[in-house]
Amino acid sequence: MRFCKSAALPLAASLVLALSACAQETPGSSPAILEEQQVISASSSSEASSDPAPPMPESPPAVSDPPPVSSVPSSSSSSSSSEPSKETEVVFSLSTDTVKAGDNLFLFAQGIPDENPEISAQSDLEFDPVFYLYDDKWVAAMPIRYTLTPGEYQITLSWEQTSQTFPITVTDGGFEVESFTVDQSVADATINDNGANAEYEEITRPLKNMGDPEKYWSGKFVMPLEQETLRISSSFGYTRIVNGVASIHGGVDFPAPQDTPVTAPNRGRVLYAGYLQLTGNTVVVEHGFGLKSWYYHMNSLDCQTGDMLETGDPIGKVGTTGFSTGNHLHFAMSVNNVYVNPWQYLENDMLP
């Protein structure tokens, strides 16, 4: 189990479905790691959520030297405590024991010293969580894959001789199916291009594997687009059949006029701002503790790698670059390399 020292939402919006796309994985020789989503045959789309995803490391090694964050003082940098007395009780807890597929919960451990805690979390949820020091407790985000079959699961938290097992109920995410066509020349230049996929993998894989040991965000996230421009053409977790190939969408697509401003939905540090053949003008923001937001297909960028953004700061402008059928913003959120439903953070203060 990895750990780090340190110092959290779906909005009620009218859903107007319009054609607009961003890319998913394709079978065969094209890895298409656009959303880390599984590909299923078009003839068996009803079984999308149960087909196994291509093998991918779920508990990547900790980044030994994460990018500096000294420009933003940690709220917990002075909260180191001495080893607890014998009377200190170790308490484990969960933010919830019932969670929808595609959402995430939080794990907590209290009464553990802030030096070399070695907290372990063993589960059948296909993810190895990272614990960070937050106020007087250790906390880790536990994403529930949107491809996970609803049912009963469990997780065991342990530290030294203390351990506790918690049951977790995973419910249906309520995902739908949609189908549309993308111009073949666009597909061949992006999602079907081995070079485009290799470039995306090379740039994004290290970003997914890291997490800043500080909670930058606070309260609910806000929409990255102005409310009056809000429409949805493809929502999170949808099974999408694009040019006959079925996959599962890892974000939310918001159609909007070209050059509509895209702004930061909460405080965070820009891990990457640049152009990728697969996703066009792309920005990745680390909000702390491995929680990230992703922005694809923009016409232009208004931030740079390394910038510290406050809520409402400019990120870029809506466009249709990369694997796209029209002007829109693909907005996604992930916990490390697992994409989670952005609506939970837009509706709730996930980690007060």
N, C-alpha and C positions, 0 to 999 in steps of 0.2 A: 504494500500500500504506500502510495506516495502522499506527501503532506507538505504544506507550505505555511509559513508564518504570514499573518495579515492583520490588518486592522482587525429588485429582486425583482400587457400583463394579461373569451374572444370578444372586442368592442361591439356594441350593438350598432351595426352599420347595415344599410340596405345593400343587399348583394345583387348587383347587376352583372350577369355573366356576359362577357364579350370576348371575342377571340383575341388572344394575346398569349404569347408563350415564352417560356425560357426552357433550356434544354434539360434532358434527362439522359440516363445511361442507355447505351445501345449494346446489343449482344455481339458476340464474336470478337473480332480483332480490335474493335474500338472500345477502350475502357470507359470512356464517358463518365468520369467521376464527378460530374457537375453538382449533384446533390447528395452523393453517397447513398443513392437510392437503389433499390433492387429492380431488375428488369424481369418482366414476366411475359409469356407468350400472349399475343393478342387473343388467341382462341381460348385462353383460360384466365381472363382478367378477373373473374369472380373469386379466384383463389389468390389474388395478389398479395394479401397481407400475410399469407402463411408460407409462401415460397421463400427459401433461404436467400439472403443477399450474398453477393460475391464475397469471398473471404477478405476481411480487412482487419487490421489490428485495432482492438477496442480499448486497449490499455497501453497506449504508446509510452515510451520512456519519458521521464521528466526532462524538460529542457534544462541543461546544466547551467546555462547563463542566459536567463530571459532578458529581453531588452530592458534598459534602465527605465525606471519610473520615478526617479528622484525628483522630477519636476513637480510631482503631485505628492505632498506629504501624506503618509499613511495615518489614518485615524487611530490605528492600533499600534503604531510604532513604539509607543512608550508603555504598552500594556503588558509587558512581560512580567510573569509572576514566578515566585519561588515555588519549589515543589510542594504540593499540597500536604497538609498534615495528615496524620493517620485517620483523623475524623472526617476528612474530605471524602464524599461519596461520588463515585463515578456514575454518571447518569447518561444513558443513551436515549434518544427519541427521534421520531420522524415528524415531518410537517403534516403528513397525512398518511393514512393507510389504504386509501382508495384513490386511484389516479387513472385518468383516461390515457389510452395509447397515444403517444405523441406529446404528452405533457411531461413535466418533471416534478419531483418532490425533493425535499432537502433532508439530509441526515445531520444529526447533532450529537455532540459528545461534550459533556461538561465534567469538571472536576479532574481534568487531565493536565499535567504540566505542559508548558509551551516549549519545552526542549525535548526533541526526539520522541514524539508521542507514539509513533508506530501503531496507529489505529488501523485495524484491518476491517474490510467490509466484503463479505463473501455472499454471493447471491446467484440466482438463476436468471438475472435480468440483463445479461450480456454487456455489462459495463463495469469498469473498475474505477470507482470515484476517487477524487483527490480531495483531501481535507485541507482547509485553510483556517488560520486563527482569525476569529471575528468576535470582537469585544471579549467576553469572558468564556467563550466556547469555541469548539472546532466545528466547522460546517463543511458539507460537501453536497454539490448538486448531483442528483441521480436522475438522468434522463430515461424516459421509457420510450423505446423505439416505436415509431408509428407502424412498423411491420410486426410488432409483437402480438401474438395471439392472446385475446382476452382470457383471463382466468386467474387462478390463485398462484402467487409466487411468494418467496420469502427472502429476507436478507438478515445476516448475522453480523452484528457489530462487536468488535473485541478490542480490548486493551489489556495487556498483561494477563492476569488471571480472571478478569471480568469480561463477560460476554452476554449478549442478549439477542434472541432471534425474534424478528417481527414478521407477521404475515402482511402481504401486500396484495390487494385486489386490483387487477388491471381491467378496466372496462373498455368497451368498444369506442373508438374515436369518432365513429359516424362519418367516415369518409365516403365520397361519391366517385362516380366514373364519368369521364368526359373524353371526347374524341375530336381531333382536328388534324389538319394537314399543314405542313410547313414546306415552302418552296424547296425543291430538292437541291438546288444549287446552294442555298443557305445551309441546309443540313450537311452537304458534302464539305463545305468550307469550315464547318464548326464541329458539330457533334459527331460526324463521321470521319473527322480528320484525326489521325493518330498524333500528329504533331501538336494540334490544339489541346488534345487530352493530356498529352505528356507535359505540356507547358503548365496547364492548370494544376496538375498533380504536383509538379515541382515547386510551384509558388505556394499553393494552399496547404499542402500536407504539414509542413513545419508550423504554420499558423494554427492549425487545428489542434496540434499536439501541445500547445503552450497555454498557460494561464497566468495572468498577473496576480500576485498574492495580496491583492487589495480590492475591496468592493468599491468600485468607482460609482456605480449607479445608485440611485435612491428613488424610492417610491415607484409608481407605475411608469411604464414607458408610454410615450406619446406617439401619435402617428407620424411617420416620416414624410408624409405629404399633407398639404392643406385639406381640411375636412371637406370643403366644397368640391374638391376634385376627386373625392374618394369613390372609386368603383372597384369591383373585384371581378377579374376574369377567370382566375384559377386559384383555389384556396389550398391551404396546407393539407397534405395527406391524400389529395385526390389521386385516383388511378387515372393516368392520362394515356390515351392511345394516340400517339403522334406518328403519322405516316405508317400506321400498322404495327408499331412497336409500343408495348405497354410498359409503363414505369410508374413510380409514385412520386408526386411532387413534394419537394422538401421546403417550400416557402409559400408566400402569397404574392400573386401578381396584381398590381394596381395599374390599369390603363390610365394614362393622363396625357395631356398635350405635350408635345416636344418642348423641352426647356422648362417644364414645371419644376420649381425648386424642391430638392430632396434635402431634408434636415435631420440632424441627429435626434433620435428618440429618447436619448438619455446620455449621461456623461460617459465618456470612454476614450480610449487611446487608439488611434488609427494604426493598425498593423500593416495594412497594405492599401495603396491607392495607385492604380495604374490600369493599363489596357491588357486584357487577355483575349486571345482569339476566340475562346469558347464563350465567355460571358461578357465580352466587350469592356467598356469602362466599369471597373469593379472597385469596391471599397469594402474592407473588412475592419470592424471595430471591436476591440476587446473591452468589455465592461467590467472585468475583474472576475476572479475565481473561475476562469475558463468560459464564461458566458460571452458569446460573440453575436454581433449582428452583421448581415451580409447584404450588399446592394449591387445589383447587376444591370447591365444594358444601358447605362447612362450615356447621354450625349456628350457630356463634359464633366470634369471634376472640379470641385471647389475646396479640396483639402489635400494634404500631403501625408505620406507615410511618416509616422512619428508625432503628428499633431495630437494634442489633447483637446477633445471636443466637449463643450457643454451642451445641455439640452437646447435644441433649436439652432445650433451652429450649422452653417451650410456644408453639405457633403458633395453635392453635384446637381446635375439637372437631368430630368427624364429624357430618354432617347430609345433607340432601337438597335444598339450595337451588339455584336455577337450573335448567338443563336436566338433569334427573336423574329416575331411576325409583325410587330408594330410597336409604337411608342408605349412603353410601360416600365414600371419599376418592379423588379423581382426583389422582394424583401424577405429575408430568412433570419432565423436565430438558431444557434447551436450551443450545446454544452460540449466543449472540445469537438470531437468529430461526429457527434450525434445531433442531427437536426431535430428541434423541438417546435411545438406549436407557438408561433409568435403571439397569438391572441391571449394566452394566459398572462403574459407580461404586460400586454396592453390593457388588460382588465383588472389586474390585481397587483398589489405590492407583495411580491413573492418572498422577499426576505427583509422584513422591517429591521 
